[in-house]
Amino acid sequence: DPSHRATVMACLRDNLLELAVPWFERLSNWENAALALVEAQESHARACDFYLMAGKQERALWALNEGLAYWQKNPAASFPEEKEEIALRMEKYAYA
């Protein structure tokens, strides 16, 4: 309905400014994106990569250790490939 376009566009703009922009800002750098992955208990290996791209090697190792701890507590909660990826990165970066 053309008479509602202005209202719909104003609502869309407000939602983008209030919801989408802060969400994108939170993920706008490698460190924040890595932290979001760890907090969500998702890809700890990818979080490690993001921390390394941000120049944060200690945080990268922390992300891997968090991933291993999560695996020990919840072995069926993630994909086996993730554990393998964590192990590969531990070998490569933990002792570098």
ABEGO torsion letter per residue (X at the ends): XAAAAAAAAAAAAAAAAAAAAAAAAAAABAAAAAAAAAAAGBBAAAAAAAAAAAGBAAAAAAAAAAAAAAAAABAAABBAAAAAAAAAAAAAAAAX
